[in-house]
């Protein structure tokens, strides 16, 4: 009998963390496949449906449990798929009682996520196949960007208390992890619902102070207008706080940003990039971008393309716009799908050129690299690095010297 379930995870880093919580809860249930879905794009949902059909075809006796944002929003769509025996909501999937043999007989357990008012802490000390660990510090979102369905999959913003975050990080360090990534749905809103309304940077300070053995602390995606002063000070002066920012940018056109109901304008993003580089000239900066948002004409797209090129951001996550039923953007004048894909390809080309220049700027500068395989890892700035010469031990942090740029990263040798 299989004691550990097979888990297929789609989407964000928070889903990765939640999959590990479910892995612990579902141990010993036998032949179970868990599919943790994403609802950000139609493509993400299509891939999950395809994975479910393939899993059922290859393992017809397995019980398939579907959960995640797509399942939370439209549980009936997923319960109807062949092989699916249970659909779990985003609240239910993290509760141990949802994974009892008796509970697995209930075909659908999905509560009203908008009624959620707190998020429980879960102790995860192992991430399958990974050398860096993720810790959830926040859940849900109170904003209503016109393109986004995720608040209806995740519910209102809720923060994990400081003590629970510290306990989780300490346990991970004791389990051998040397880098921890803090993650959430709208992470920079962390603390707004806690006593005293602390900010995310204060949480980072507490983690670094109370877990001195932690070698590397990294943030996942942040909102450009909500980066607090403590985060800026840590970027400038704390060597254990990784020189890396990933911005929830979405567009480089003020008009499109307003139609998205984003809370920043182009100049706000430019200021963040300039300030980050003034504090840490070698900082790695990434951004999420949507190509072909409704009403985006050639002029507005060119504004985004030119802005991204001017900012020279090395790590771009580009998505062609995907209609999400029930969102305001889905009712706006659409850009033809082929045009969306072409614009996404254009932005990715800009990102690839910026990345190559950024990697070249790191040549000859010693880098501390966390090895994720015997020959590959990531620098503190999250630059991909391939090691030449003798293999390394997975999980080691090595001092390496970049000697060349290749497609997708750096080539380095031991110092």
Secondary structure, DSSP 8 states (H G I E B T S, - for coil): ---S-EEEE-S-HHHHHHHHHHHHHTTT--SEEEEEE--SSHHHHHHHHHHHHHHHHH-TTSEEEEEEHHHHH-HHHHHTSTTEEEEE-TTGGG-GGGGSTTGGG-SEE---GGG------------TT-SEEEEE-EE------TT--THHHH-S-EE--HHHHHHHHHHHHHTT--EEEEE-SSGGGTTTTSTT---HHHHHHHHHHH-TT--EEEE--B-GGG--HHHHHHHHH-TTB-SEEEEEEE-S-HHHHHHHT-S--HHHHHHHHHHHHHH-TT-EEEEEEEES-TT--HHHHHHHHHHHHHHT-SEEEEEE----TTSGGGGS----HHHHHHHHHHHHHHHHHHHHHHHHHTTTSEEEEEESSSSEEEETT--EEEE-SS---TT-EEEEEEEEEETTEEEEEE-
